[in-house]
């Protein structure tokens, strides 16, 4: 085997390995982006749920306080 044939073979192997590496890198990067997208969506949903819970909790506390004030005013 001549030196140039061996060099060509090595370069071909290097190219193939780099292509495989690039494909794996793309796959991993795509997965990471998908996971980030999912995390952002979940945070948005949780934020909405949290705001609703706070609003409902505040309304319940206001009603209880109003009821207590009303009941206390009825006492002699």
Order of alpha helices (4+ residues) and beta strands (2+ residues): alpha
